[in-house]
């Protein structure tokens, strides 16, 4: 059984009418949480609540030193032409590989992130990778962000749900 880190039970702030990547959701990973033998799992859903023509939406997952865009990418939905109510699901595990107290630790990443689409669409695998030089002694952030290809008042997406837990 896991230890709950964070739960989103209501919609976040919408990302509308902009081509600038924006944070939809973030979770603080408190200093000292990362250590070998633990697994942190992040699951959630992003919905395109309104869309315009053939504009594309890209949703990204990253680990960062602040609750901002940028950081080290751990997954992406890819740029996809979305329709109203298309969703992106993510289920990503961060598996620290270094001893507690490391100022330059490594984290293995595993999981899935779907391409935007109707319920039941195929998922895109998050390529297993190692993030290096992650400071276990400082707060880190798991960040979900999104970017539209064209600014339009008709383009909007929102983080609808998210669960973050420490499994071990």
NORSULPE-V654508 format. One record per residue. N is the residue number from 1. OMEGA is omega in whole degrees, 0 to 359 (999 if undefined). Layout:
N&OMEGA, N&OMEGA
This chain:
1&184, 2&175, 3&181, 4&177, 5&184, 6&174, 7&172, 8&181, 9&177, 10&181, 11&175, 12&178, 13&180, 14&173, 15&190, 16&169, 17&181, 18&173, 19&177, 20&179, 21&183, 22&177, 23&175, 24&182, 25&175, 26&178, 27&177, 28&171, 29&187, 30&176, 31&179, 32&179, 33&182, 34&174, 35&180, 36&180, 37&178, 38&174, 39&175, 40&182, 41&179, 42&179, 43&179, 44&183, 45&174, 46&179, 47&170, 48&186, 49&177, 50&182, 51&182, 52&170, 53&184, 54&179, 55&181, 56&177, 57&174, 58&176, 59&183, 60&172, 61&180, 62&171, 63&188, 64&178, 65&176, 66&179, 67&184, 68&175, 69&183, 70&180, 71&182, 72&183, 73&174, 74&178, 75&176, 76&177, 77&190, 78&180, 79&184, 80&174, 81&186, 82&174, 83&177, 84&177, 85&171, 86&182, 87&170, 88&175, 89&173, 90&178, 91&190, 92&176, 93&171, 94&185, 95&180, 96&182, 97&184, 98&179, 99&176, 100&177, 101&180, 102&176, 103&178, 104&185, 105&179, 106&177, 107&171, 108&181, 109&177, 110&175, 111&181, 112&173, 113&184, 114&168, 115&178, 116&178, 117&179, 118&179, 119&175, 120&179, 121&181, 122&180, 123&175, 124&181, 125&170, 126&184, 127&176, 128&183, 129&177, 130&173, 131&182, 132&178, 133&176, 134&183, 135&180, 136&184, 137&181, 138&174, 139&172, 140&183, 141&169, 142&189, 143&171, 144&181, 145&181, 146&181, 147&175, 148&179, 149&182, 150&175, 151&178, 152&177, 153&179, 154&179, 155&179, 156&175, 157&185, 158&171, 159&182, 160&181, 161&177, 162&174, 163&175, 164&180, 165&175, 166&187, 167&183, 168&999
